Amino acid sequence: MEKEMDSKQKLEAQFLEQAAKVLKVLGHPIRIQIIEFLETGEHTVGEIQNEIDQIQAVTSQHLRLMLRKNIVKYRREGTSLRYSINSEFITNILHCIRNCDLNPASKNKKSSSAI
C-alpha cells in the first residue's frame, strides 16, 4: 500500500486550486451537458440550446460563465459565435465523470454476487 502511494504523483497546490475552480463551475448539470455536446466540435448558441433543450437566455448565461472561467472559447463566424472546449483538461474531466460509478450499492451487489 505504501509503495502505491509513493508511485502516485502528488498534485501541486496551484494545480489543485485551478482544478477546484473548474470543478466548481462544472458542478451544474446544464454545464456538463453543454461540455458533453461541445465535445463533438464547435457549435453556436442555437445549436447548443436545441441539444440541451434550454432557452437561449439560460444557455447563453451558462456559456458566459464558462467563457469567463476559460472552460470554453469561441470564434466568430460571420454574425455567429462558435463555442468549443478550451482545453483537453476539460475533456479529461468529462471522461472521468463518465467512468464514475455514482451508485456504490450496485458495485457492492456485483462483488457480492461474484462470491
C-alpha positions in Angstrom: 0.0 0.0 0.0 2.8 2.4 0.9 4.5 1.6 -2.4 1.4 2.6 -4.3 1.2 5.9 -2.5 4.9 6.6 -3.5 4.3 5.8 -7.1 1.4 8.2 -7.4 2.3 11.7 -8.4 1.4 14.2 -5.7 -0.7 17.1 -7.1 0.8 20.6 -6.7 -1.2 23.2 -4.7 -1.5 25.5 -7.7 -3.0 22.7 -9.9 -5.4 21.7 -7.1 -6.6 25.3 -6.8 -7.2 25.5 -10.6 -8.9 22.1 -10.7 -11.2 23.1 -7.8 -12.3 26.2 -9.7 -13.1 24.3 -12.8 -14.9 21.6 -10.9 -17.0 24.3 -9.1 -18.1 25.8 -12.4 -18.8 22.4 -13.9 -20.9 21.5 -10.9 -24.1 22.2 -12.7 -25.9 19.6 -14.9 -26.6 22.0 -17.7 -22.9 23.0 -17.9 -21.9 19.4 -18.1 -24.5 18.8 -20.9 -23.0 21.8 -22.7 -19.5 20.4 -22.4 -20.6 17.0 -23.5 -22.2 18.4 -26.6 -19.1 20.6 -27.3 -17.0 17.5 -27.2 -18.4 16.8 -30.7 -17.0 20.1 -32.0 -17.8 23.8 -32.4 -21.4 24.8 -32.0 -23.4 28.0 -32.0 -25.6 29.0 -29.0 -28.7 28.0 -31.0 -27.3 24.5 -31.7 -26.4 24.1 -28.1 -29.7 25.3 -26.8 -31.5 22.9 -29.1 -29.3 20.0 -28.0 -29.7 20.6 -24.2 -33.4 21.7 -24.5 -33.0 25.1 -22.8 -34.0 28.6 -23.8 -31.4 30.9 -25.4 -31.0 33.1 -22.3 -30.2 30.2 -20.0 -27.8 28.7 -22.5 -26.0 32.0 -23.0 -25.8 32.6 -19.3 -24.0 29.2 -18.7 -21.7 29.8 -21.7 -20.7 33.3 -20.5 -19.7 31.9 -17.1 -17.7 29.1 -18.6 -16.1 31.6 -21.0 -15.0 33.8 -18.1 -13.5 30.8 -16.4 -11.7 29.7 -19.5 -13.6 26.4 -19.8 -14.9 27.2 -23.3 -13.7 29.5 -26.0 -15.3 30.9 -29.1 -14.5 32.1 -32.6 -16.6 34.5 -34.7 -18.0 33.2 -37.9 -20.0 36.0 -39.6 -22.5 37.1 -37.1 -22.4 33.9 -35.1 -20.1 32.8 -32.3 -19.0 29.2 -32.4 -18.1 27.7 -29.0 -15.7 24.9 -28.3 -13.9 23.3 -25.3 -10.9 25.4 -24.3 -8.5 22.6 -23.2 -8.0 18.8 -23.1 -8.2 19.1 -19.3 -12.0 19.8 -19.5 -12.4 16.8 -21.8 -10.5 14.6 -19.4 -12.8 15.7 -16.6 -15.8 14.7 -18.7 -14.2 11.3 -19.3 -13.7 10.9 -15.5 -17.3 11.7 -14.9 -18.4 9.1 -17.5 -16.2 6.5 -15.8 -17.5 7.1 -12.3 -19.9 4.7 -10.7 -22.3 7.0 -8.8 -24.2 4.1 -7.3 -21.9 2.3 -4.9 -24.7 -0.1 -4.0 -24.7 -1.5 -7.5 -20.9 -2.1 -7.1 -21.5 -4.0 -3.9 -24.2 -6.1 -5.4 -21.8 -7.0 -8.3 -19.0 -8.0 -6.0 -21.2 -10.0 -3.6 -22.8 -11.9 -6.4 -19.4 -12.9 -7.8 -18.5 -14.6 -4.5 
